[in-house]
Amino acid sequence: MDDFPLTRVAALKRLTRFLPKAGSAYGTQRNLVDPNGQHDNVSRLSAALRRRLIGEDEVVRAVLSAHRIESCTKFIDEVFWRTYWKGWLEQRPGVWRNYLADCTAMRPGTAVTEAMAEAIAGRTGIDAFDHWAQELAETGYLHNWARMQVASIWVFTLDLPWQFGAQWFEDKLVDADPASNTLSWRWVAGLHTADKTYLADADRIAAMTGGKFRPQGLAQTAQVPYDRPLPPQELMREPKAIDPALPTLVLITPEDCSLETVLPTLDVRIVIVAADMARNPWDQTALGDAASRAAAHWQCPVGSGDVATLAKQHGCSQVVTGFAPIGHVASALEDLGTALERRGISLAEHQRNWDRLCWHHCGKSFFNLKSRIPLFLEDLALA
Ligand SMILES: Cc1cc2nc3c(=O)[nH]c(=O)nc-3n(C[C@H](O)[C@H](O)[C@H](O)COP(=O)(O)OP(=O)(O)OC[C@H]3O[C@@H](n4cnc5c(N)ncnc54)[C@H](O)[C@@H]3O)c2cc1C
């Protein structure tokens, strides 16, 4: 599983190995998709970044120490695409709620249901699509450019609902992320930027796959699917602040698996992992790794069981966890926060400086955020 690192050590190793490729090579080769699944032109750090086994700041610092800023701009921009989607969804949580509601409420007919099953099994007869559907099933990963083609063919050629395509990816991707996934599907379908769709093109697919694929019968026009009116922009959720003086239970969720690197001096009495918030075995691996590192760092036991009971047993009046952006973990934490409050225990969340600084600038276009990247790098003492 080192192909898509799920421990901090593996992620740091992957970062070191990828560094020589993060400069101008990334700029020119990142969209070439190896049909044999050797994705050496890209970092494959997404599974680790998504779970914060490693931070964006750590990745960007390492890349800037290996390259002049002019030659690694493209890579840094891509890291900020993740930030952009996270910050955008944070300000429009209604888009996530609508997506979840659609997935539950929509009742596709038999023909559409069968077509989706065939697509997911990689049996559409569209060579590139079928190959990538099978690669996703086998590895849990697809190259970004392949994800764009698959999503586009799903929506415009196969005429299938984008929500179920996004749900398919969410179930299968090793880096499944509510913001990056849902909003990338919406971007491809033309629901993010007005008048901008992404239409897959057979010649481009042939060019990017070294001639291995030349799909037949792709849609020539992009019919933007129906969408509900865009939910209003909301104020971002303010996490409850951490009191560094309080005896603390650290709760590790799949949203932040390296809290000891950012909160080294907390008075931690016990660490527990939110096993019920793991959505797949990859989450479980990352949580296990995070728990052993945290326990070693804070010199405390790792417990399992009811959070409030364990907090009381260990004399903790505060539970600290990583800030959970819009998604499944955030919903689960909301319920937990209420339950803890009833027992007189506060649930405080650590929001990373990166998010605190950048998310406010994600409400408009990516290019609005991108124009500020040099300032962010300076503020975060990375450049
Ligand atoms: C339809 C679709 C669905 C997607 N779903 C997810 C998802 O669930 N989770 C996820 O992490 N990414 C998602 N992406 C974005 C992107 O495809 C992956 O982040 C990227 O392919 C991961 O591979 P990498 O780590 O080798 O990326 P690199 O090219 O090495 O990029 C470095 C890092 O930058 C970030 N990044 C790069 N490209 C993007 C992008 N377009 N959007 C957001 N972040 C980016 C990732 O954190 C990545 O690890 C999706 C893209 C599309 C088109």
The ligand as an SDF file (V2000), in Angstrom:
LIG
                    3D

 53 58  0  0  0  0  0  0  0  0999 V2000
  -13.7950   13.9900  -10.5590 C   0  0  0  0  0  0  0  0  0  0  0  0
  -12.6630   14.2160   -9.6080 C   0  0  0  0  0  0  0  0  0  0  0  0
  -12.7360   13.7260   -8.3110 C   0  0  0  0  0  0  0  0  0  0  0  0
  -11.7020   13.9600   -7.4010 C   0  0  0  0  0  0  0  0  0  0  0  0
  -11.8170   13.4690   -6.1320 N   0  0  0  0  0  0  0  0  0  0  0  0
  -10.8270   13.7150   -5.2220 C   0  0  0  0  0  0  0  0  0  0  0  0
  -10.9160   13.2330   -3.9040 C   0  0  0  0  0  0  0  0  0  0  0  0
  -11.8970   12.6030   -3.5040 O   0  0  0  0  0  0  0  0  0  0  0  0
   -9.8600   13.4770   -3.0590 N   0  0  0  0  0  0  0  0  0  0  0  0
   -8.7660   14.1800   -3.4490 C   0  0  0  0  0  0  0  0  0  0  0  0
   -7.8360   14.3640   -2.6480 O   0  0  0  0  0  0  0  0  0  0  0  0
   -8.6710   14.6730   -4.6910 N   0  0  0  0  0  0  0  0  0  0  0  0
   -9.6680   14.4620   -5.5950 C   0  0  0  0  0  0  0  0  0  0  0  0
   -9.5470   14.9470   -6.8660 N   0  0  0  0  0  0  0  0  0  0  0  0
   -8.4090   15.8230   -7.1900 C   0  0  0  0  0  0  0  0  0  0  0  0
   -7.1730   15.1170   -7.7620 C   0  0  0  0  0  0  0  0  0  0  0  0
   -7.5590   14.2610   -8.7890 O   0  0  0  0  0  0  0  0  0  0  0  0
   -6.3620   14.3400   -6.7330 C   0  0  0  0  0  0  0  0  0  0  0  0
   -6.1200   15.1270   -5.5840 O   0  0  0  0  0  0  0  0  0  0  0  0
   -5.0130   13.9110   -7.3100 C   0  0  0  0  0  0  0  0  0  0  0  0
   -5.2140   13.1590   -8.4690 O   0  0  0  0  0  0  0  0  0  0  0  0
   -4.2480   13.1210   -6.2910 C   0  0  0  0  0  0  0  0  0  0  0  0
   -3.0880   12.5770   -6.8300 O   0  0  0  0  0  0  0  0  0  0  0  0
   -1.6570   13.0990   -6.3980 P   0  0  0  0  0  0  0  0  0  0  0  0
   -1.5560   13.1280   -4.9290 O   0  0  0  0  0  0  0  0  0  0  0  0
   -0.6540   12.2950   -7.1370 O   0  0  0  0  0  0  0  0  0  0  0  0
   -1.6830   14.5730   -6.9420 O   0  0  0  0  0  0  0  0  0  0  0  0
   -0.4880   15.6340   -7.3190 P   0  0  0  0  0  0  0  0  0  0  0  0
   -0.6640   15.9220   -8.7350 O   0  0  0  0  0  0  0  0  0  0  0  0
    0.8140   15.0620   -6.8920 O   0  0  0  0  0  0  0  0  0  0  0  0
   -0.8840   16.8610   -6.4760 O   0  0  0  0  0  0  0  0  0  0  0  0
   -0.4000   17.1170   -5.1480 C   0  0  0  0  0  0  0  0  0  0  0  0
   -1.5740   17.3160   -4.2170 C   0  0  0  0  0  0  0  0  0  0  0  0
   -2.3350   18.4540   -4.5930 O   0  0  0  0  0  0  0  0  0  0  0  0
   -3.7360   18.2120   -4.3830 C   0  0  0  0  0  0  0  0  0  0  0  0
   -4.4060   18.2360   -5.6930 N   0  0  0  0  0  0  0  0  0  0  0  0
   -3.8510   18.0160   -6.8990 C   0  0  0  0  0  0  0  0  0  0  0  0
   -4.7620   18.2000   -7.8820 N   0  0  0  0  0  0  0  0  0  0  0  0
   -5.9130   18.5310   -7.2630 C   0  0  0  0  0  0  0  0  0  0  0  0
   -7.2230   18.8600   -7.7190 C   0  0  0  0  0  0  0  0  0  0  0  0
   -7.5270   18.9080   -9.0190 N   0  0  0  0  0  0  0  0  0  0  0  0
   -8.1800   19.1320   -6.7930 N   0  0  0  0  0  0  0  0  0  0  0  0
   -7.8980   19.1060   -5.4800 C   0  0  0  0  0  0  0  0  0  0  0  0
   -6.6730   18.8250   -4.9860 N   0  0  0  0  0  0  0  0  0  0  0  0
   -5.7010   18.5450   -5.8690 C   0  0  0  0  0  0  0  0  0  0  0  0
   -3.8450   16.8240   -3.7500 C   0  0  0  0  0  0  0  0  0  0  0  0
   -3.9010   16.9480   -2.3520 O   0  0  0  0  0  0  0  0  0  0  0  0
   -2.5490   16.1680   -4.2070 C   0  0  0  0  0  0  0  0  0  0  0  0
   -2.1270   15.1490   -3.3500 O   0  0  0  0  0  0  0  0  0  0  0  0
  -10.5800   14.7200   -7.8030 C   0  0  0  0  0  0  0  0  0  0  0  0
  -10.5070   15.2080   -9.1080 C   0  0  0  0  0  0  0  0  0  0  0  0
  -11.5340   14.9550   -9.9970 C   0  0  0  0  0  0  0  0  0  0  0  0
  -11.4320   15.5010  -11.3980 C   0  0  0  0  0  0  0  0  0  0  0  0
  1  2  1  0
  2  3  1  0
  2 52  2  0
  3  4  2  0
  4  5  1  0
  4 50  1  0
  5  6  2  0
  6  7  1  0
  6 13  1  0
  7  8  2  0
  7  9  1  0
  9 10  1  0
 10 11  2  0
 10 12  1  0
 12 13  2  0
 13 14  1  0
 14 15  1  0
 14 50  1  0
 15 16  1  0
 16 17  1  0
 16 18  1  0
 18 19  1  0
 18 20  1  0
 20 21  1  0
 20 22  1  0
 22 23  1  0
 23 24  1  0
 24 25  2  0
 24 26  1  0
 24 27  1  0
 27 28  1  0
 28 29  2  0
 28 30  1  0
 28 31  1  0
 31 32  1  0
 32 33  1  0
 33 34  1  0
 33 48  1  0
 34 35  1  0
 35 36  1  0
 35 46  1  0
 36 37  1  0
 36 45  1  0
 37 38  2  0
 38 39  1  0
 39 40  1  0
 39 45  2  0
 40 41  1  0
 40 42  2  0
 42 43  1  0
 43 44  2  0
 44 45  1  0
 46 47  1  0
 46 48  1  0
 48 49  1  0
 50 51  2  0
 51 52  1  0
 52 53  1  0
M  END
$$$$
